[in-house]
Amino acid sequence: MVADPYHSSAAFIGASDILYPVLSSSAFYLYFVLMAVASFVSVIIPTYNEAENVAATVDRTVASLLPLEVGYEILIVDDASPDRTAAAAALALRGRGRVIQRRAPKRSLSLSVLDGIRESRGDVIVVMDGDGNHPPELIPMLFNKIREGHDLAIASRYVKGGSSRERLTRRIISRFACCMGRVVTGIRDNTSGFFCVRKSRLDMARLAPVGFKIGLEIFVKSGIDSVCEVPFTFMSRAKGRSKFGLRETALYFCHIGKLLFYKIKSGLLTSLPDVIVKSRR
């Protein structure tokens, strides 16, 4: 028998032969479920002019993934950065992932993420920024929420234990944006760009984001039944300049309108995930 490189059936059979005599049937079933779920993780990091940050992000991400003892890949999706982010990322990855270079006429964080998902091999997808805002050390907690049976785990600033270290004006704008987002989803931190989701729940044909909030697009249009919001502290970017501006704000308003129309047209205006769990650290 040839072992699948992403799902090591040979290793699993050996473990079950040893454990079966000593575990009750219910405990063995739970073990089987935990072993079968989320066996390969794809971490997607969209970048634009992040040459100063990408190496540290990759190293911290790898350090966070290793204790999970699962297969993984890191996909850096670079939007034709003039500062040679792609070259810096390739050097940092050292065979631990791939760099995907976009050559589209217009830059788009959301479309970069979608390109990464299409190229990914994992059955679980992690999406995070490459500028230091999102601590990779939270990945194991998000991943374990998927293992526990949730379809989506979100790093949230707006549940108990969560916070933000952005300047005051950005925090006010973010709160207002999340309040607007509650029109189309029950998730508190619905503008979060740091999340973990089962790939099988994504309907790629329906995803057509406007602007940079790919998370919101996925939260609304995917087949999500169970959501877990995990508290985290949103950090100020490590180095470089933020890409947030008036254009992104205008696109967000357009995105909300488009999602609201989608839910009305689809008869999903009152449809929310069955479970929204707010988890403490």
LINTA-V332479 format. One record per residue. RES is the residue in one letter. BURIAL is I if it has 16 or more other C-alpha atoms within 10 Angstrom, else O. Layout:
res=RES burial=BURIAL
res=RES burial=BURIAL
This chain:
res=M burial=O
res=V burial=O
res=A burial=O
res=D burial=O
res=P burial=O
res=Y burial=O
res=H burial=I
res=S burial=O
res=S burial=O
res=A burial=O
res=A burial=O
res=F burial=O
res=I burial=O
res=G burial=O
res=A burial=O
res=S burial=O
res=D burial=O
res=I burial=O
res=L burial=O
res=Y burial=O
res=P burial=O
res=V burial=O
res=L burial=O
res=S burial=O
res=S burial=O
res=S burial=O
res=A burial=O
res=F burial=I
res=Y burial=O
res=L burial=O
res=Y burial=O
res=F burial=O
res=V burial=O
res=L burial=I
res=M burial=O
res=A burial=O
res=V burial=O
res=A burial=I
res=S burial=I
res=F burial=I
res=V burial=I
res=S burial=I
res=V burial=I
res=I burial=I
res=I burial=I
res=P burial=I
res=T burial=I
res=Y burial=I
res=N burial=I
res=E burial=I
res=A burial=I
res=E burial=I
res=N burial=I
res=V burial=I
res=A burial=I
res=A burial=I
res=T burial=I
res=V burial=I
res=D burial=O
res=R burial=O
res=T burial=I
res=V burial=I
res=A burial=O
res=S burial=I
res=L burial=I
res=L burial=O
res=P burial=O
res=L burial=I
res=E burial=O
res=V burial=O
res=G burial=I
res=Y burial=I
res=E burial=I
res=I burial=I
res=L burial=I
res=I burial=I
res=V burial=I
res=D burial=I
res=D burial=I
res=A burial=I
res=S burial=I
res=P burial=O
res=D burial=O
res=R burial=O
res=T burial=I
res=A burial=I
res=A burial=O
res=A burial=I
res=A burial=I
res=A burial=I
res=L burial=O
res=A burial=I
res=L burial=I
res=R burial=O
res=G burial=O
res=R burial=O
res=G burial=I
res=R burial=I
res=V burial=I
res=I burial=I
res=Q burial=I
res=R burial=I
res=R burial=O
res=A burial=O
res=P burial=O
res=K burial=O
res=R burial=I
res=S burial=I
res=L burial=I
res=S burial=I
res=L burial=I
res=S burial=I
res=V burial=I
res=L burial=I
res=D burial=I
res=G burial=I
res=I burial=I
res=R burial=O
res=E burial=O
res=S burial=I
res=R burial=I
res=G burial=I
res=D burial=I
res=V burial=I
res=I burial=I
res=V burial=I
res=V burial=I
res=M burial=I
res=D burial=I
res=G burial=I
res=D burial=I
res=G burial=I
res=N burial=I
res=H burial=I
res=P burial=I
res=P burial=I
res=E burial=O
res=L burial=I
res=I burial=I
res=P burial=I
res=M burial=I
res=L burial=I
res=F burial=I
res=N burial=I
res=K burial=I
res=I burial=I
res=R burial=I
res=E burial=O
res=G burial=O
res=H burial=I
res=D burial=I
res=L burial=I
res=A burial=I
res=I burial=I
res=A burial=I
res=S burial=I
res=R burial=I
res=Y burial=I
res=V burial=I
res=K burial=O
res=G burial=O
res=G burial=I
res=S burial=I
res=S burial=I
res=R burial=O
res=E burial=I
res=R burial=O
res=L burial=O
res=T burial=O
res=R burial=O
res=R burial=O
res=I burial=O
res=I burial=O
res=S burial=I
res=R burial=I
res=F burial=O
res=A burial=I
res=C burial=I
res=C burial=I
res=M burial=I
res=G burial=I
res=R burial=O
res=V burial=O
res=V burial=I
res=T burial=I
res=G burial=I
res=I burial=I
res=R burial=I
res=D burial=I
res=N burial=I
res=T burial=I
res=S burial=I
res=G burial=I
res=F burial=I
res=F burial=I
res=C burial=I
res=V burial=I
res=R burial=I
res=K burial=I
res=S burial=O
res=R burial=I
res=L burial=I
res=D burial=O
res=M burial=O
res=A burial=O
res=R burial=O
res=L burial=I
res=A burial=I
res=P burial=I
res=V burial=I
res=G burial=I
res=F burial=I
res=K burial=I
res=I burial=I
res=G burial=I
res=L burial=I
res=E burial=I
res=I burial=I
res=F burial=I
res=V burial=I
res=K burial=I
res=S burial=I
res=G burial=I
res=I burial=I
res=D burial=O
res=S burial=I
res=V burial=I
res=C burial=I
res=E burial=I
res=V burial=I
res=P burial=I
res=F burial=I
res=T burial=I
res=F burial=I
res=M burial=O
res=S burial=O
res=R burial=I
res=A burial=O
res=K burial=O
res=G burial=O
res=R burial=O
res=S burial=O
res=K burial=O
res=F burial=O
res=G burial=O
res=L burial=O
res=R burial=O
res=E burial=O
res=T burial=O
res=A burial=O
res=L burial=I
res=Y burial=I
res=F burial=O
res=C burial=O
res=H burial=I
res=I burial=I
res=G burial=O
res=K burial=O
res=L burial=I
res=L burial=I
res=F burial=O
res=Y burial=I
res=K burial=I
res=I burial=O
res=K burial=O
res=S burial=O
res=G burial=O
res=L burial=O
res=L burial=I
res=T burial=O
res=S burial=O
res=L burial=I
res=P burial=I
res=D burial=O
res=V burial=O
res=I burial=I
res=V burial=O
res=K burial=I
res=S burial=O
res=R burial=O
res=R burial=O
